Amino acid sequence: MINPIVKKIDLGDGRIITIETGKLAKQADGSVELRMNDTMILATVCAAKNAVPGTDFMPLQVEYKEKYSAFGRFPGGFTRREGRASDYEILTSRLVDRALRPLFPDDYHAEVFVNIILFSTDGKDIPDALAGLAASAALAVSTVPFNGPIAEVRVARIDGQLKINPTFEELEKADIDIMVGATIDNIMMVEGEMKEVSEAEMLEAIKFAHETIKVMCRAQIELMEEVGTAAKREYNHEENDEALREDIKTKLYDKVYAVARSGQGKQERSEAFEAIVEEYKSQFTEEELTDEKKALIGKYYHDVEKEAMRRCILDEGIRLDGRKTSEIRPIWSEVNYVPGPHGSAVFTRGETQALATVTLGTKLDEKIVDDVLDTEKERFLLHYNFPPYATGEARPQRGVGRREVGHGNLAHRALKPMIPENYPYTIRIVSDILESNGSSSMATVCSGTLSLMDAGVQIKKPVSGIAMGLISENKGTNYAVLSDILGDEDHLGDMDFKVTGTRDGITATQMDIKVDGLSYEILENALAQAKAGREHILGKILETISEPRPDFKPHVPRIEVIMIPKDFIGAVIGPGGKIIQAMQEETGTTITIEEINNQGKVEVAAPNRDAIDAAIARIKGIIAIPEVGEIYDGKIRSVMPYGAFVEFLPGKDGLLHISEIDWKRLETVEESGLKEGDTIQVKLMDVDPKTGKFKLSRRVLVPKPEGYVERPEREDRPRENRYERDDRPHRPERRRN
């Protein structure tokens, strides 16, 4: 009989999160089953006993996977099985990784694999908000060294009220949607989107989330104590040479400090640092300079460079490139840089440069999302590319990595709220990073704003973004917040805090903390400094282009949208799509129809206005109700001995009788000169109430000949039935012989 250990977390509104261990996946180093309502997640942790020789980093891999069977669905594709990770799964994996990674010991280098699998869901609760809690709980019940636990929650503001882990339906009404990861004492990670909220409102949401996280962390600590894994495994993944460490610090610190405060550019600074290391290595013979010693020299030198950079900032307020802590690097930008796309812009801030292009398409260009819980169509796309040459690296480019997916998602969140509602175009922004030294995702936001305005997209407001850094010591009692951080300041610093927004508020944020002891005071100061930086950058953007262009460029396809009654959707499409296909072929347009709010939404796209007008006229003709007495331009479809059939509205033919063609008497239709394919004006004279047939006349629209006298109509007389007259005898039956 299995007796699992169970802990319950009450969210305070009737929802209970249950964490259970000891029942499933018992051969893993740690495994837990997490449930909330019908959502069930299994998280497992497996760690290698020893580190791979030469490893000097934390080889952590987090994989979040959703099973289609969790929601009673079949996967798409020919194989009908789960394939490569979707963007949503990648983003969820990154959320968990970013909260866990800083909490492993600095000298722990064994490979650690965290797998989180969604096995059940009802489609109401959002599972990504539970993934971080499940992963941390699995680490808690293992003996893997970890300075946790942590928990992650989503906090949303709905109708002015903050709520933890809202449902999908509730989230649609939220103006704040952020994920917060934290330990019981410190915030570790924040990411989300907002609808132009203030810094104070965002900070309030983070504090609200942290209170629930504390409860979740205490439950994990109790679980860990009951399982008996509070004491973690012993390890030794580093061999150090303290004499070498001290020698490097003594001989190189002053030289490194001088370069750190020199204010040189990235390449010059890197070459100067490299020269210092090479000079130090030159004192050793080839036999003495083993691979192990080279690795130790690199490691100890890194520590010296980090300490020198931090002391320059904390003691003198001087950064690596010579700026003050709140100073933004020089900015220049240019729009319409590439003629082929529908909009383009180059944005350069210091040594970071992004080229963004905009392409406008029709409904047929929408992205079809087919995830386990998300089956929708996306009309605003943003793709971010970071090629190796952006940092001068000589290596091949092997597709899009997780980092590119994450950075692109942040920029997408920043700009999406500013796209006009019910915009008829599908929009794709592609940001190619051409040069990078810090905050390329924020350069993407800025170049994306510029390219949208260059394309003539009437965005609600321009958006800018900035990345903030932090250098702190003594548990945050001595610190410096850095605006517009460099790559080295991100790598060697304690925080990477990205904030995007308009002049009126924040639209997206992403924050990673690398140290314990980040107070809300520091967060508040960082947000205030970020706001000033954002506004400065926004001013530079508006110097380049102050508002969206009033019209699209000549080569942009034009789109017109009209709404039609739902009952006419079938009539416009026609049997087997015959009518709509014919319209597209004859007018040179692309026409799409969908039902929205019990109406038909018709989008007509074409390279020029005349084609759109022609297609819309055809559509309006189809949905028009013929009115007796109205005059129409019709096309002769066929000629018969008794008249001609004229299409006076799309799909509606009427008979133009030979007597209604002209005032003079015609023996044949050909005498009038009319032939099949001709366009003529006709008047609708009558509609047969029984058959619905239309009676047309051309005669009433042409001048009556001079002296023309119309013969009076003969009164209709009922024909007598001779067989029913009383005064006439019946014919006798014929006798047959």
N, C-alpha and C positions, 0 to 999 in steps of 0.2 A: 504493500500500500504506500503510495507516494504522498508525502505530507509537505506540500510546498509552503514557503514562507511568503506571506502576503502583507502588503501595506496599502492603506487607502488614503487618498488625498481628497478632501472635500473642498470644492471650489466655491462653496458658500451659496450656490443658487440651485441646489438639488443635483448638480452633476458630481459624480464621483469618479476619480481616476484610481484604478487598481493596478498595483505593481506586484507581480508574482515571480518568484524564482524557485528553482529546484524541480521543475516539472518538464520543461522542454529544453532541448539542445544542451544536455548536461555535460557533454565532452568539451564544450567551449570553455575558455578560461572564465568567462562570465556570460550569463544570459538571463534576460528578463522578458516576461510577457506583460505588455501594458494594454489596458483596456479602458475605454471611456464610451459608454453607451454601446453601439455596435461596432465601434472602431477598435481593431486589435492590431498591435505592432509587436513583432519579435525583434529584439536587439541582442546581438552577440558580439563578444570581444575575444579575439585570439591574438596573443603576443608571442613573438619568438623568445626563446630563453636567453639567447645571446645576440649581440649586435654584429652586423657584418663588418669585418675589419676595415678600418679607414673611414667609417661613417661618422660624420661630425654634425649631423642634424637629426631632427625627429622624423623618422620615416612612418608617419601616420597616414592611413588611407581610410576614408569614410565613404561608405556606399549606401545610399538610400534607394530602395527599389519598391515599386508598387506592382502587385500582382493584379492582372485584369480580372481574375476570378474573385478578387476581394469585393468587387462590385457586380459580380455575375455577368461579366462581359468576356467576349472572345477578343484576343489581340488581332490587329489588322495584318495585312501582308499575306504572302503565300504560305509561310511556315506556320502561321497561327500560333506563334509563341512570342514571349517577351524578347525584345532585341536590345539594341544599345540604349543607354540611358537617355531619357528625354531631357529637355532643358529644365523642366520643373524638378526632375529628380536630381539633376546636377546642382541646381540652385539650393535645394534642400540639403544635399550633402555638404555643400560649402557652408551653409549656415551652421551646421553641427560642427564641422571641422574647425571653423574659426573660433568657436567658443571653447573647444576642448584643447586645441594644440598648445596654447600658452601655459597650460596647467600641468604639462608633463615636466618632470625634472630636467634641467638644462643638460645634465650629463647622461640622460637616458636615451639610448640610440637603437634599441631593439625595434624591429618592425612590429607595428600594431595595426590590426585590421578590425574596423568596426563596421558591422553589417546591420542595417535596419530594414526590415521587410514589413510592408503593409499587407496583412493577410485578410483583413475584413474591414468593410466600411459601409455605412448606410447612405453615403453621399451628402450628409448634412454637416457633420463635423469635419474640420479641416485637419488632416493628419500631420502636416508639416510642423504644426505647433507642438506636437507631442514627440517628435523624433529626437530632439535634443535631450529631453527628460529620459527617454528610453535608453539612449546611448550612455548617458551618465550613470544611470542605474546599473547597466550591465558592467561598466567599469567599477562601480562601487562594490559589487558582489564578486569581483575578481581580485586577484593579488597583484595586478599590474600597477606599478607605481603611478599615482595620479593625485594631484593636489586639489581635488574637487571635494564634493560633487558640485555640479552645475545644473541648471534647468533653463529651459527656453519656453517662453510663452508669447502668444500674439496678443497685443492689446489694441483695441479699436475704439474709436469714439463714435457712438451712434446716437443721433438726436441729442448731442451734448453730454451723453453719459459714457464713461469709460467701461469697457467690458473685456474680461480675459477670455481668450480662445472663443471668439464668436463663431457662429455657423456661416456657411457660404451665403445664405440668404441675408443674414444680418450684415455681413461684410459689404454687401452691395450698397448699403446706405451709409457707410462710414466715411468720415472726412479725415480720419487718422487710421493708418494701418501699419503698425510696426512690429517687428519681431525683436525681442529683448532676451539676451542670454547673460546669465550672471551666476556668481557664487553666492553664498549666504551673506557675504560682506561687500562684494564689488561687482560693478557692471563690467562685462567682458565683451559684449557684442551688441550692436544695434543695427537694424536695417529695415527700411520700409518706405512708404510713400504717404504723402499728405496733400491736402488741398489748400495750400497757401496758409498754413497755420503759423503762429508765432513761436519764437524760441521758448517762451515760458510754457506754452501749451504742450510742446513736445517734451520738455523736461518733466512736466506733470505726468504725462503718459508713461515715461520711463520709470519714475518713482512708483507709480501705481503698479506697474508690472513687477517691480522688484519685491514688493510686499508678498505677492503670491509665490514668487520664486523662492523666497526664504522658507515658506511652508514646505515646498517641494524638496528643498535641500535637506531640511530637518528629517523628513520622511526617509530620504535615502541614507542619511547617517544612522538612523535607527535600524534600517534594513541591513546595512553593512555590519553593524554590531551584532545583530541576531544571527547573521550568516557566519560571522567570525572572520571577516576579511579586512578588519580595520588595520591590521599589521600587513604591510605589503611585502612583496618578495625583495630579497637583496640582489644587488647587481653590481657589476663593475665594468663599465663600457668605455672607460678612458684610462689611458696610461699617461701620466703627466711628468714633466721634467721641470721641477720648480726652479732649479738653478737657471735653466734656459729661459723660463718665463721672466724671472727677475732681471736677467741680463738684457733681454730685449726691451723691457720697460725702461731700464736705466739708460741704455744707449740710444734708444729711438724716440722716446716720448717727446723730447724738446723739438726734434726735427719734424715729427709728425704734427705737433702743436703749431709750429710755424707755418706749415702748409695749410693746416685747417683754418687758420685765421687770415690767410693771404688773399682770399676772395677770388681765386682763380676759377676759370670755367671747368666744366666737367672733365673734358679730355686732358687739359693741362694738369688738373689736380690729380687725376688718376695716374698719369705718367709720373708725376712727382712722388706720389705714394709708392708706386711700383719701384722707382729708382732707389728709394730708401730701403726697401726690402731686399732688392738685389745686391745693394752695397753691403748689407749685413751678411747675406749668404756668402759673399765672396771671401770672407775670412776663413771659411771651412774648405778643407780639401774635398775632392770628389768622393773619396772613401768615407769621409765623415758625414757628408751631406746625403744621408740615406733618404728613402721615400718617407719613412716614419718621421725623420727629423724635419723634412720639408713641411709635412703636415702640421707638426707642432709649431714650427716657426710661423706658418700662415695663421694658425689659430691664435697664438699669443699676440701676433702683430694686429690681428683684427680687434682684440681686446684693447690694445693701446690706441688704435685709431678711434674706436668707439669712445673711450675715456677722454681723449683729446678733443674730439668734436663736442662732447657734452660739456666739458669744462669751459670751452670757448663761449658757448651759449650761456651757461649758467653764471659764469664769473664776469664775462665781458659783454655779453649780449651780441656777440659776433657769430654769424652763421658761415657755413662753408663757402658760400659765394659772396660773402661780405655784406649781406643784407641785414637789416634790423628784423626783429622777431615778427613784426606786423607788416613788413614791406612785401609788396607783390612784385614779381619780376616784370620786366618790360613786355608789353603786349602789342602785337600788330595782327591785323586780320584783313581779309580781302574776300569779296563775294564775286560770283560769276567767274570763278577762276577757270573752270572746265566748261567748255561750251556745249558738249554733248548731253549731259544730264539736264534734268528740268530745273535744278537748282544746285549750287555748289558754293563752298566757302573753305578758306584756309584760316585756321586760328592758331597763332603761335604765342606761347607764353614762356619766355626764357628759352630753355632748351627742350621744350615739349611742343610738338606740332601735330595737328590733326587736320586731315583733308576729309570733309564730309560732302557727300553727294545725295541729292534727293531725286527719287523717281516717283512719278504719279501714275497710277494705273486704275483700272476699273475693278468692279466686283470680282471679275474672273481672276484677278491677281491676289485675292485674299489668301492668307495663310490658313490652312486647315489644321486645327489642333485636335489630335485624337489621343489624349492621355486617358488614364483610367477614370479620373473624376472630372476631366475638363474636355468637353467636346464642343468647340466653338470655332468661329472664324475671326481671325485677327486682321484688322484693317490698318493698323499702324505698326510697322516693323522697324527695328533698329539693329543693325549688325555691326559689330566692333571687331576690327582686325589689328593684331599686333605682330607685325613681321619682325624677324631677327635683326634686320638692318636698322630698325629704329633705335637700337642701342649699340650698333656697330658690331654685332655678333656674326661670326662666320659659321653659320650652321643652317641646315635645311629647315624649311617650314613644313610641318606635318599636320595640316588641318587645323581646326579650331579647338583650342583647349578649354578646360574648365574656367580658367581665369578670364578668357575672352567672353565666355557666356555670362559670367558674373558681372564683368564691367559693362557689357552691353545692356544687361538687364537694369543696372542702376541708371544708366543714361536714358533708357526707355521709360523708366518710371518717372524720371525728372521731367521729361518733355510731354508725355502722354496727356496729362491734365490740360495742357494748353492747346490741344487739337480741337477745333470747333466740333460741337455736337452734330451728329448726322451728316458728317462731311462725306460728299459723294465719292471722293477719291480714296483709293488704297495708297498709302504712303510708305515708302521704304527709304530709310536713311542708312547709308553705309559710311562708317567712320574708319578710315585707314590712318593709323598712327605712323607718321613718317619719321618722327624723332621723339625720344622720350627721356626725360629726367624728372620724373615725378608727376603724378596726377593726370595721366592720359585719359582717364574716364571723365574727368571734369573738363578737359579740353574737348572731348567728344560732345558734352552737353553744350558748350559754347559754340563749337563749329556747327552742331546740329541746329541750334537756334538760328544762326546766320544763314545756313543753307535753306531752311524752311522759309525764312523771310525773302530770300533771293528767288525762291520758286514761286512766290506769290501766294503761299498758304497763309490765310488770314488767322494766324495764331492769336490766342487771346492776349498773351503777354510774353515778352522775351524772358528767357531763363538763363541764368549763369550758375556756375558751380565752382567750388573751391575745396581744396584738401588741406586740412589742418593737422599739425603734428604736436608732439608733447615731449619735453625733456624734463624729467622729475627725479628727485632723490628724497631720501628720508620720509618715505610713505607719503609723498606729495606735499610736504611742508615747504620744499624749495622746488619751484618748477618754472618753466617757460613754455607758453603756447606759441606755436610757429604757424604763420600763415603761408599758404602756397608752398608746401614742403617739397624738397628735392628727393630724389630717389634714395640717396644715402641717409637723409634725415628720416625717411620712412623705415629704412632697413635698420638703422642704428638707434632709432628713437623708441618711444614708449606708446605711441598712439598714432593711428591713421583714421582721421575723422573727416568724411566727405559730406558736404552739405550743398544742396542745390535749391534754387528758388527764384521767385520773381521779386520785385520791389515790395510786394505785399505779403510775402510769407514763404515758408519752406514747402517744397514739393517732393523732395526725396532726401534720404540720408543713409549713410553706411559708416559704421564705426567699429574698429577693432582695437582692443586694449591689450597691451603686452606686459603690463605690470599689475601688481596688486596695489590697492590703496588709492584708486581714482575717486576723488570726492565729487559731490554734486557742485561744489564751488568751482572746481576746475572745469567741469562740464559747462556750467553756466558762463564762465569766462571764455571758454573756447567757442561757444555758440555766438556770443556777442562779437568776438573778434572775427568769426566767420562771416557774420552778417555784414560787417564793414568791408571785408574783402570781397564778398559777393557783389555788393553795390558798386565797388570800384571797377570790378571786371565788367559788370553790366553797362557801366558808363562807356567803357572802351568799345563794347559791342555796338552800342547805339551810335557811336561816332562813325562806324563803318556803314551801317544801314539803320536808319531810325525807326522804320516801320516796314511791314511787308509790302512788296511791290503791289500796285493796284490791280495788276492783271498778270496772267500767266505768260510765259514766253511763247513765241509763235509755234514751236514744235511740241507743245504740251497738248495731249488729247483733251478735247472739250467734253464735258459731261453735263447733261441736263437731267433733272429728276422730276417726274410727275407722278401724282397719285391717281389711281383709277379705282372704281368700285371693285370689290372682291369678285363679284359675279362675272366680270368681264375678263378676268385673268385668262381663263380658258379660251375665250374668243380671240385674244391677242396672240396667244401661243399657237392656236390652231391645232387640228388633228395631227399628232405626231410631230408637232413643231413646224408644220408646213408654212403657216402664215408668218410667224416671226422670222423664220429662216429666209423667206422670200423678201421680207422687208429689209433685213440686214444686207442681203445681196444686192438689192436694187438701190438702196440708199448709201451703201458703203459705211454702215454704222455697226456698232456692237451694242446689242440690247439685252439687258438682264431684267428679270422680274422675280420678286419675292413677296410673300405675304407678310405684312407687318401691321399689327393692331387692327386686324379685320379689314385691311385695305391692300391693294396691290401697289407696290413700290416699283416703278419702272425707271431704270437708268439707261440713258441713251448716250453713248460715247462715239465721237468721230473726230477726225482731224480738222474739220471746219464747221462753221455755223450752218451753212446751207444744208449739209447732209443731216444734221441734227433736226433742223426745222422740217425737212421732208419726212423724216421718220416720225416725228411727233405728230405731224399733220395726219399721217396714216393711222397712228394709234388713236388719236382723237376721233378720227372718222369711224374707227371700229366701235368705240364706246359711245359714239353719238347716237341719239334716238331720232330717227327720221321724223320730220315735221311736215305735215301737209301745208303747201303754200310756199315752202322754202325752195330757193334756187341753188342748184349744186353743179359743180364741174364734174362731169362724168366721162368715163372711158367706154367706148363701144367694145363689148366683149365678143359679140357674135351678131351676124345679120341673117335674118330669116325672111321668107317671102312676105310675111304679114307685119314685119317691123324689125326692130333691133333691141337687143338686150344691153342695157347700159349699167355699168357699175358706178353708181353715183356717190356711194360711200364704201370704204374698204369692207369687202365681204357682203355687200348689199347690192343686188341687181334688181332693176325694174324694167318693165316692158315699155318701150317707146313705139306705140302702134303706128303703122304707116300713115294713118289719118292724122296723127299728131306731130308729124315731122314738119309739114309746111302747110300754108293756107291753100295752096293749089292742090288739085287732085293728082295723086301719084299712082301710077300703075305698078311700079316696082320701087323698092328702096333705092336701087342704084341710081334712079333718076335724080335723087336729091344730092348725089355726090358723096354721101356718107359711106364709110367703109370701116372694116374692123380695125381697131387701134386708134381711131380718131378720138379726140377729146372735144366734147361739146357741152354746152350749158343746157340743163333741163330743169323743169319745175315739177315737184312732186304734187300730183293732182289728187291722188286718192290712195287709200290703203284698204284692201279687201279685209273686212273684219273676220271672215272665216278662214281664209287661206293665208293672210298676211302678205299677199302679193302687192307690189307697188306699181301704180300707174303713173307714167311720166309723160310730159309734153314738152316739145321744143317749139311747136307752132305758136304758143302763147307768148314766147319770148322774142319772136321776130316781128318786124313791122307788118301790119296788114296791107296787102296790095291796094293801091288807089282804085276806087270804084268797085271794090269787092263787095258783093252782096251775098250774105250767107242765107242759104235756103232754110226756111223754117222747118223745124223738126216735126215729122208726122206723128200725130197722137197715136200712142200705142192702143191697139184694139185687141181684146181677147179673141183668140181664134175659136170659132164655133166647132163644137163636136157634133158632126152630123149624125153620129150614131145615137145621140141622146135627144135629138129634136122630136117633139111630139107630133109635128105636122108632116113628117116624112116616114113612110113605112120602111121597115127593115128590109134589106135585100134578102131575098129568099136564098136558102142554101143551094149551092150548085150541086146538081145531081151528077154523081159519077156513073159512067157507063161501066 
